[in-house]
Amino acid sequence: MGLIQKSRVKSPWILHFDNSSCNGCDIEVLACLTPLYDVERFGMVNMGNPKHADILLITGPVNRRTARVLKNLYDQVPDPKVVVCVGTCGSTGGVFHNCYNVLGGVDKVIPVDVYVPGCSVRPEAIIDGVVMALQKLASMR
Amino acid sequence: MIEQFLVVMVTLVCAPLVGGLLFGIDRKITARMQGRFGPPVIQPFYDFFKLLGKEHIAVSKLQFVWIYGYLVFMIVSLLFLFMKSDFLLLVFLLGFASVSLVLGGFSTKSPYAHFGANRELMQILAYEPILLLLAIGIYAQNGSFLISEIFKQEKPLLFTLWPLFLAVLYVLTIKMRKSPFDIATSHHGHQEIVKGVTTEYSGPYFALFHLAEWYEIILLLGIIALFWTNPLWVGILIALAAFILELFIDNIAARMTVGWMVRLSWSVGLILGILNIAYIYYTKGVS
């Protein structure tokens, strides 16, 4: 593994995007940053800017409003990038799956690499999902 | 000649290594203060190499010119310090470097970058007069702007220029872009202006920004070390203590507004500096 590949695994910067989640998963995503879980010890930083991010962490079902925002954010993240879909709603649409305004899971709009199911997801599961995404990131180019 | 060449090479290679390590220590200490474990000390280097391997998205070609300008002017002003050259020119080159960063922000169409660039301009407005006063203070004390002249003096500058030293500590807080002056690049206020002036930089060009920041921190700590050059290790210890002090301030302070920063630096910093210089000329007499 080269220097750049190794650094890629050691410093994943995360962009957290909330489609139309009930905020349960978002609270769990932010819980990962607290002293109890402290994901920064793996070099993970919550970035507010898609242009600096490596991993897209997406919660909630896609609706007609957020679909183009999500597509736009995905295009703004420079390669190599991976998409982690957090929560049941993000994976399949969950309890919102047949609402008139909901398109379904995140994979209806952008390609998803890792699904982390759960309602809401536990922080351990989110960290596990991101670590799986890192293995995929390491194998890219 | 050979000696100067060696100084240049050592500066170019060692300054970013030490600067990156300082930023790693910064992240570690900050995490420990917040009750977290924190990333490894060499984390900034991981970030740097990762960014080098990423795709760069060009929003405007001009911004690449300005980020190179920021890096090159920063390196040249650091070389001025290490070659013990003119302090006044060093201040002007530092100003050029910061203005390059501002123009890089303005060369894109992103409103967040524009906000960040405007705030960076206000930061320059806040700290540049203090650094100029420091140059004048050094001239008043030594009769020369040359840094090599500072090294020849037996008595450290800190004894006579301590009010300016306090003002320069204030400059260090502004230049490190940490709380309470986490204004232009917004380390923590993502909701407000995303990443401020660096919003539109991605991949390798963002890595260049980090590299320039590493040179910058060495330059600022070097300026602080000038206050005690005989022996130099005391000055370096003072600079490191100032760095740790900034980390404390970062963790105990909230983010302040731009106006607050400029008001405080102009009222406290400028008055401290002007009184300091006036006192030196009062005791020595204008020749």
Chai-1 contact restraints between the chains, C-beta under 6 A:
chainA,res_idxA,chainB,res_idxB,connection_type,confidence,min_distance_angstrom,max_distance_angstrom,comment,restraint_id
A,L3,B,F49,contact,1.0,0.0,6.0,A-B,restraint_1
A,I4,B,F49,contact,1.0,0.0,6.0,A-B,restraint_2
A,I4,B,G53,contact,1.0,0.0,6.0,A-B,restraint_3
A,S7,B,Y46,contact,1.0,0.0,6.0,A-B,restraint_4
A,S7,B,F49,contact,1.0,0.0,6.0,A-B,restraint_5
A,S7,B,K50,contact,1.0,0.0,6.0,A-B,restraint_6
A,R8,B,K50,contact,1.0,0.0,6.0,A-B,restraint_7
A,K10,B,Y46,contact,1.0,0.0,6.0,A-B,restraint_8
A,S11,B,Y46,contact,1.0,0.0,6.0,A-B,restraint_9
A,S11,B,D47,contact,1.0,0.0,6.0,A-B,restraint_10
A,S11,B,K50,contact,1.0,0.0,6.0,A-B,restraint_11
A,P35,B,G35,contact,1.0,0.0,6.0,A-B,restraint_12
A,P35,B,R36,contact,1.0,0.0,6.0,A-B,restraint_13
A,D38,B,R36,contact,1.0,0.0,6.0,A-B,restraint_14
A,D38,B,F37,contact,1.0,0.0,6.0,A-B,restraint_15
A,E40,B,P39,contact,1.0,0.0,6.0,A-B,restraint_16
A,R41,B,F37,contact,1.0,0.0,6.0,A-B,restraint_17
A,R41,B,P39,contact,1.0,0.0,6.0,A-B,restraint_18
A,G43,B,P39,contact,1.0,0.0,6.0,A-B,restraint_19
A,G43,B,Q43,contact,1.0,0.0,6.0,A-B,restraint_20
A,G43,B,Y46,contact,1.0,0.0,6.0,A-B,restraint_21
A,G48,B,H190,contact,1.0,0.0,6.0,A-B,restraint_22
A,G48,B,V194,contact,1.0,0.0,6.0,A-B,restraint_23
A,N49,B,V194,contact,1.0,0.0,6.0,A-B,restraint_24
A,N49,B,K195,contact,1.0,0.0,6.0,A-B,restraint_25
A,N49,B,T199,contact,1.0,0.0,6.0,A-B,restraint_26
A,K51,B,S202,contact,1.0,0.0,6.0,A-B,restraint_27
A,P78,B,K54,contact,1.0,0.0,6.0,A-B,restraint_28
A,P78,B,E55,contact,1.0,0.0,6.0,A-B,restraint_29
A,P78,B,I57,contact,1.0,0.0,6.0,A-B,restraint_30
A,P78,B,S202,contact,1.0,0.0,6.0,A-B,restraint_31
A,P78,B,G203,contact,1.0,0.0,6.0,A-B,restraint_32
A,D79,B,E55,contact,1.0,0.0,6.0,A-B,restraint_33
